[in-house]
Amino acid sequence: MSEPFLTIAKNTSNEMVIKKSRFICSIARVSTEEEAQQFIEQVSTENRKATHNCYAYMVGDLDQIQRESDNGEPSGTAGVPILESLQLAKIHNVVAVVTRYFGGIKLGAGGLIRAYSNSVTNAIHKAGLVQRIKQAVLEITVNYSRHDSLLHYLKEQGIEVADEQFSATVQTNVYVDEEKVDSFTEELINRFNDQLTIKKGTSRDHEIPYLTN
């Protein structure tokens, strides 16, 4: 079974103070590299007086685009830890900018790596996660005499009704997870003694909350 496609539920920011330095992680969902760069520019502009605005982002269903920057911090102490925190969370299409206001106490390389990494991890927890599920629209056509039974069954199964069209018969359009389409179709045909027709329509991306242990 493939890994679930996860991303953050909402854009957010989270602040930590470590040895008088302020670390503010701003994290957002993006769908293109241009959007990621615009967000970085926006956060950097809003925090132009900050000591550093370090960042990383991953874009694409397979994380085809990955970038990171230390923005003046010692090499490998900021951008890479930010990127690795995104990778560890197994989230996609996200950008994280960690703004640092230096408090006068040096943290050392190890301290910086931990600070940037924890800043991102805490922001991800605050944002929450959602799982993207590919769903198909199934167009179910029944006679009026079977309509109530169909709706009752769909409610029992927790199947979302998209819409309905009424004419000589009733067409009920429902959303079903792609991986469940075949088994659901077979079950429906058996339950209603083949007295309905089912046609597969378009698809959509659906998001549900993802709870980590």
C-alpha positions as CSV (number, residue, x, y, z in Angstrom):
1,M,0.0,0.0,0.0
2,S,1.4,3.4,-1.0
3,E,2.1,6.2,1.5
4,P,-0.8,8.6,2.1
5,F,-0.4,12.0,0.5
6,L,-0.1,14.4,3.4
7,T,0.1,18.2,3.6
8,I,-0.6,20.8,6.3
9,A,-4.2,21.6,7.2
10,K,-3.7,25.3,7.3
11,N,-1.0,28.0,7.0
12,T,0.4,29.1,10.4
13,S,3.3,30.4,12.3
14,N,4.9,29.4,15.5
15,E,7.5,31.1,17.7
16,M,10.2,29.7,20.0
17,V,12.7,31.6,22.1
18,I,16.0,29.8,22.6
19,K,18.8,31.5,24.6
20,K,17.2,34.9,23.9
21,S,17.0,34.3,20.1
22,R,13.5,34.3,18.6
23,F,12.8,31.6,16.0
24,I,9.6,32.2,14.1
25,C,8.5,29.4,11.6
26,S,6.0,30.5,9.0
27,I,4.7,27.5,7.0
28,A,2.3,27.5,4.1
29,R,0.8,25.2,1.4
30,V,1.9,25.9,-2.2
31,S,1.3,24.2,-5.5
32,T,4.2,25.8,-7.5
33,E,7.7,26.9,-7.0
34,E,6.6,30.4,-7.8
35,E,4.1,30.4,-5.0
36,A,6.9,29.1,-2.6
37,Q,9.2,31.9,-3.7
38,Q,6.5,34.5,-3.3
39,F,5.8,33.3,0.3
40,I,9.5,33.5,1.1
41,E,9.7,37.0,-0.2
42,Q,6.6,38.0,1.7
43,V,7.9,36.7,5.0
44,S,11.3,38.1,4.4
45,T,9.9,41.5,3.7
46,E,7.7,41.4,6.8
47,N,10.8,40.5,8.8
48,R,13.4,42.6,7.0
49,K,15.0,43.6,10.3
50,A,15.5,39.9,11.3
51,T,19.1,38.5,11.4
52,H,18.1,35.6,9.1
53,N,15.2,34.3,7.0
54,C,16.1,30.7,6.3
55,Y,13.8,28.4,4.3
56,A,13.1,25.2,2.5
57,Y,10.3,23.9,0.3
58,M,9.1,20.8,-1.4
59,V,6.8,21.0,-4.4
60,G,5.2,18.3,-6.5
61,D,3.3,15.1,-5.8
62,L,6.7,13.3,-5.8
63,D,8.6,16.3,-4.2
64,Q,10.2,16.9,-7.6
65,I,11.3,20.4,-6.6
66,Q,13.3,20.7,-3.3
67,R,15.2,23.9,-2.3
68,E,16.8,25.2,0.9
69,S,18.8,28.2,2.0
70,D,20.8,29.0,5.1
71,N,20.5,32.7,4.4
72,G,23.7,33.6,6.1
73,E,23.8,31.0,8.9
74,P,26.7,28.6,8.9
75,S,26.5,26.2,6.0
76,G,24.2,23.2,6.8
77,T,22.8,24.6,10.1
78,A,19.5,26.0,8.9
79,G,18.2,25.2,5.4
80,V,19.0,21.5,5.5
81,P,17.4,21.0,9.0
82,I,14.3,22.8,7.8
83,L,14.1,20.6,4.7
84,E,14.7,17.4,6.7
85,S,11.9,18.3,9.1
86,L,9.5,18.6,6.2
87,Q,10.7,15.3,4.8
88,L,10.5,13.6,8.2
89,A,6.8,14.7,8.5
90,K,6.2,13.2,5.0
91,I,4.3,16.2,3.9
92,H,4.1,17.6,0.4
93,N,3.6,21.0,-1.4
94,V,4.8,23.1,1.6
95,V,7.2,25.9,2.2
96,A,8.7,26.8,5.6
97,V,10.5,30.0,6.5
98,V,12.3,30.3,9.8
99,T,13.0,33.8,10.8
100,R,15.7,34.4,13.5
101,Y,16.1,37.5,15.6
102,F,19.5,37.0,17.2
103,G,19.5,37.4,21.0
104,G,23.2,37.8,21.6
105,I,24.1,34.3,22.6
106,K,25.7,32.0,20.1
107,L,24.1,28.5,19.8
108,G,26.9,26.7,18.0
109,A,26.3,24.4,15.0
110,G,24.5,21.7,16.9
111,G,22.3,24.2,18.7
112,L,21.3,25.9,15.5
113,I,20.4,22.6,13.8
114,R,18.2,21.7,16.7
115,A,16.6,25.1,16.9
116,Y,15.7,25.3,13.2
117,S,14.5,21.7,13.1
118,N,12.4,22.0,16.2
119,S,10.9,25.3,15.0
120,V,9.6,23.6,11.9
121,T,8.4,20.5,13.6
122,N,6.4,22.5,16.2
123,A,4.8,24.6,13.4
124,I,3.8,21.5,11.5
125,H,2.1,20.2,14.7
126,K,0.3,23.5,15.2
127,A,-0.9,23.5,11.5
128,G,-2.2,19.9,11.7
129,L,-2.2,17.5,8.8
130,V,-4.7,16.5,6.1
131,Q,-4.6,13.5,3.8
132,R,-5.5,13.9,0.1
133,I,-7.7,11.1,-1.3
134,K,-8.5,10.7,-4.9
135,Q,-12.3,10.1,-5.3
136,A,-14.5,9.2,-8.2
137,V,-18.0,10.5,-8.9
138,L,-20.3,7.5,-9.4
139,E,-23.6,8.3,-11.2
140,I,-26.2,5.9,-9.8
141,T,-29.6,5.8,-11.6
142,V,-32.6,4.2,-9.9
143,N,-36.4,4.1,-10.2
144,Y,-38.3,6.3,-7.7
145,S,-39.4,3.2,-5.8
146,R,-35.8,2.4,-5.0
147,H,-34.6,5.9,-4.3
148,D,-35.3,6.0,-0.5
149,S,-33.6,2.7,0.0
150,L,-30.6,3.8,-1.9
151,L,-30.3,7.0,0.1
152,H,-30.6,5.0,3.3
153,Y,-27.9,2.6,2.2
154,L,-25.6,5.5,1.2
155,K,-26.1,7.1,4.6
156,E,-25.3,3.8,6.4
157,Q,-22.1,3.5,4.4
158,G,-21.0,7.1,5.1
159,I,-21.0,7.8,1.3
160,E,-21.3,11.6,0.4
161,V,-24.0,12.5,-2.1
162,A,-22.8,15.2,-4.5
163,D,-26.1,16.0,-6.1
164,E,-29.2,14.5,-7.6
165,Q,-31.1,14.9,-10.8
166,F,-34.8,14.0,-11.1
167,S,-36.5,13.0,-14.4
168,A,-38.2,9.8,-15.4
169,T,-35.7,8.2,-13.0
170,V,-33.4,9.6,-10.3
171,Q,-29.7,10.0,-10.8
172,T,-27.8,10.2,-7.5
173,N,-24.2,11.3,-7.9
174,V,-21.9,10.2,-5.0
175,Y,-18.2,10.4,-4.1
176,V,-16.3,7.2,-3.6
177,D,-12.6,6.6,-2.9
178,E,-10.9,5.4,-6.1
179,E,-9.6,2.3,-4.4
180,K,-13.1,1.3,-3.3
181,V,-15.0,1.9,-6.5
182,D,-15.0,-1.7,-7.7
183,S,-16.0,-3.3,-4.4
184,F,-18.6,-0.6,-3.7
185,T,-20.1,-1.0,-7.2
186,E,-20.3,-4.8,-6.8
187,E,-21.9,-4.5,-3.4
188,L,-24.5,-2.0,-4.7
189,I,-25.4,-4.1,-7.7
190,N,-25.9,-7.2,-5.5
191,R,-27.8,-5.3,-2.8
192,F,-30.3,-3.9,-5.3
193,N,-30.6,-7.0,-7.4
194,D,-29.1,-5.3,-10.5
195,Q,-32.1,-2.8,-10.6
196,L,-29.9,0.2,-11.0
197,T,-27.2,1.5,-13.3
198,I,-23.8,2.8,-12.3
199,K,-21.5,5.0,-14.4
200,K,-18.2,6.4,-13.4
201,G,-17.8,10.1,-13.9
202,T,-15.1,12.6,-13.1
203,S,-12.6,12.5,-10.2
204,R,-11.7,15.0,-7.5
205,D,-9.1,15.4,-4.7
206,H,-10.7,15.2,-1.3
207,E,-9.0,16.1,2.0
208,I,-9.7,14.5,5.4
209,P,-8.0,15.2,8.7
210,Y,-5.0,13.0,9.3
211,L,-4.3,12.1,12.9
212,T,-0.8,11.0,13.9
213,N,-0.2,8.7,16.8
